[in-house]
Each structure stands twice: as structure tokens, then as C-alpha cells.
Amino acid sequence: MRTGNKPSDPQCPLGRFSGTGMDAEAVKAHGWHQSGILVVDVADKRLSWTDCELIRQIGEKLYGKGRV
């Protein structure tokens, strides 16, 4: 039940575990540093055209044609 403009506490016992979101770049960096797993957006503006093309080719070799 709401009282005024203040939201009420979660009614579900799992509500206290609800997250506040995540920093996707931090998760990707952690994956790279800890496990050698690289997650890259082929259209990342920080990469050159040749970098993006290489990533696209590797993705297609491993997984087949993608959305791009």
C-alpha cells in the first residue's frame, strides 16, 4: 500500500534482492580480465573499420552469419 508519494516496501521476500542495474562495460571488462572472454559490439564506435571487419569475420567463422 502506498502512503503519499513514498513507495511501499516490496511485498515479495525476494524484492530486497532486486538489483539496481549493471554496468555492462564493467561486466565485459571483468569477463576479459578474469576468463579471457571477449564481448564486442561489431559496430562499437571506438573501433576502426578494419577492427570491426575482423570481429565480424571471426563471428561468422564461429557462429555463422549475424544480423549485421
C-alpha atoms as one frame of an Amber mdcrd trajectory, in Angstrom:
protein
   0.000   0.000   0.000   1.279   3.448  -0.878   1.281   6.318   1.549   1.658
   9.701  -0.132   4.459   9.759  -2.707   6.689   7.283  -0.880   6.711   3.800
  -2.472   5.910   0.969  -0.117   8.380  -1.766   0.763   8.338  -4.802  -1.547
   5.692  -7.345  -0.614   7.650 -10.299  -2.002  10.523 -11.576   0.169  12.738
 -11.603  -2.956  12.122  -7.883  -3.507  15.094  -6.964  -1.358  17.355  -8.766
  -3.866  16.197  -6.719  -6.832  19.168  -5.093  -8.479  19.738  -1.527  -9.449
  21.097  -2.398 -12.886  24.575  -3.235 -14.032  27.419  -1.526 -15.780  27.687
  -3.607 -18.962  31.162  -2.301 -19.804  32.427  -3.300 -16.348  30.963  -6.795
 -16.761  32.626  -7.155 -20.181  35.977  -5.924 -18.821  35.730  -8.342 -15.898
  34.968 -11.238 -18.283  38.023 -10.375 -20.350  40.400  -9.982 -17.421  39.192
 -12.971 -15.416  38.216 -15.519 -18.071  39.589 -14.351 -21.414  36.043 -13.926
 -22.731  35.629 -11.014 -25.123  32.211  -9.472 -25.798  32.331  -6.866 -28.556
  29.675  -4.939 -30.445  30.746  -5.141 -34.086  29.519  -1.547 -34.500  31.412
  -0.138 -31.486  32.449   3.416 -32.427  35.767   3.015 -30.561  36.936   0.511
 -33.178  38.252   1.195 -36.664  36.595  -0.248 -39.760  39.297  -2.925 -40.015
  38.777  -3.889 -36.345  35.024  -4.231 -36.907  35.552  -6.257 -40.085  37.912
  -8.649 -38.298  35.416  -9.116 -35.462  32.601  -9.712 -37.968  34.679 -12.335
 -39.799  35.569 -14.137 -36.568  31.914 -14.092 -35.501  30.801 -15.541 -38.832
  33.505 -18.214 -38.707  32.444 -19.330 -35.229  28.669 -18.790 -35.342  27.559
 -18.174 -38.941  26.071 -15.049 -40.480  24.823 -12.473 -37.985  22.433  -9.546
 -38.061  24.996  -7.127 -39.499
